[in-house]
Structures are given as C-alpha cells and as structure tokens.
Amino acid sequence: MTHTDGQHERDTTARDVRTRITVFVALGANLLIAAAKAVAGLFTGSPALLSEAAHSVADSLNEVFLLIAVHRSKRPPDDRHPFGYGNERYFWALLAAVGIFVMGGCFSVYQGVQALRTGHQESLKGYLVGLAVLGVALLADGVSLIRALHQARRQGEGATDPALRTVIGEDATAVIGVLLAAVGIALHLATGQVAWEAGASMGIGILLVCVACRLVREARDRLIGEAVDTELRDHIGDFLASQSEIDKVAALLTMRLGLDSVLVAARVDLVPGLDSEEVELVCVRLKRRITAKWPSAKHVFLDITEAPGPEENAPRFSGRLGHDGTSRSP
C-alpha cells in the first residue's frame, strides 16, 4: 500500500466514524421525541402529534438502516463481489427512503384525512402538552441537524455520502414538520377548527413523500451505475492525454462503485514504436499514476490499441468527452 493509499484509507475511516456519530446523534434524538410525541398524541388525540410520532419512528428505523449501511459497505471484495460492497450504502439508503415514504408520509396523510372526517376537538390541556412536546422535539431535531450540517460543510461530503444526506434530509424535514404541527395546533386553538391541524398533518405527509422520492431517485441512480461527475472525468481524460506514451484517448468510461470506489476504463492509442514489453510497462505505469492522483480510482482498466498511422491524421484527445465516454472533436 502506497503512502497515498494509506492516507486515503485513514481519511475514509475517520469520515465513517464521524458519520456513525452523526447517525447515532440523530437516532438518539428521534427515539426521545418519538416516545414523547406518541404519548402526547395518544393522550390528546392530536392528529398532528400522531403524524409527528410516526415521522420520528420512521426516522429512528431509518437511522438503524444507515448504521447497517456504513458497516456493511466497508466489507472487502470477495469472489462473488470482486468490486466490493460499496453500493450497499445506497441500497440501505433506498430502504430508509421507502420507510420515510410509507411510515411517515402515508401515515401522516391518513391521520389528516381521519381528523377531517371525525372533527375531533382537543382540550386546552391537550394543546399545552402538545406544544410543549413539539418544543422539545424542535430542540432535539435542531441539534441533530446542526451536527449533520457541520459535518457536511467540514468534509464537503454532503453531496456524496447517502447516510449523511439522508440524516440531513430527515432532520430538516423534522424541523419543518414540527413547525407545521405547531402552527396547525395553534390555529386549531385560536379558531376551534380541526381543519387547521388536519391540514398540518397532511402537509407533513406530503413533505415526507417529496423527500422520500428525492432520496429514492438518488439511490436508484447510484445503484444502476452512475458515472463520476463531468469535471472529474474530464480531469482524468486530460491527464491521460498529457502522458507522453499516449497518442490518443479514444474512449473513457467511468462508474461509481461506492462512496470511495470508482471504476475507470479507457481505450487509448499509444505512440508508435513501442514493443510488447514496453507496452506492458507503460500500462502498469499509467494505472499507478491514475491511482496515485485519484485514490478512489481503485479499478483502472486500459484497452491498448495500435496507434494510427500518419495517413489517418487522428486528432488527439481534446479534453472534453461526450456522455458516452468517447472523445469529441473541438
């Protein structure tokens, strides 16, 4: 293992430790407020509180999924999974998103519809208990959200780590949901109309469904095989084209195999005049250079083809690639 590989591995381990802590903080907050909301909701019969209780229970279950994801995605490659288990992170994030949709979103909408049908009225005591519980929930969810956002800003990983993104999405939705529930209860108290609280419950449900759909879409894109971002792909293409041994980069394909693993496959023409032994050595050197420059490029495959003759007048790689990975003329 090179120094660069060792440093990358240490950074990855440290990041996963911080992610676990963030998920544990979110799990603790959700377990606390789920119990409080459920007791208060059953005591008062408040649809908004019951919706928020379902929301917190769903979030708690999802945090368990995310902890499993962080653990299982670190398993080393084996014969059945030669590229490792990095995509398990996205599989468990997908399950978490489904949990948000079913347990949180659908139940909240159902509670709102039921409240409109029954027209249940709460006592003043029930309102005060509900608002007090929501205050505690807002504090707990706010602390968890601040922790997650701090990690995302510190590491610049909020856009890539599905566990961290899910926690941020859950906590942000939880804070908004608590505010919606509080407004619904307050308006119910002021007007005596249960429709306000029922509307808040349905609003929470719709919000959860929207968040769940977005998380599902992101997890799906990674699970079915997603290329690295265009900027990184162009950097790799520019790097290959700048090597003295390469005459032309004919095609460059990439795919994410997990949070810290990328597959790079390139078809390149080497400069004329190299014998078979030199070609093999060049191939090894190029792979090492790519891995050293981008440690996440754990799997590099080079398809070496014969360099075109002068009569073909083939253009060199321009540095910009099409969506299919083939080179485009300027």
PyMOL commands that set and color helices and strands:
alter all, ss='L'
color gray80, all
select helices_A, chain A and resi 3-44+47-72+88-118+124-155+162-191+194-223+230-241+276-293+310-312
alter helices_A, ss='H'
color red, helices_A
select strands_A, chain A and resi 246-258+261-270+299-305
alter strands_A, ss='S'
color yellow, strands_A
deselect
rebuild
show_as cartoon
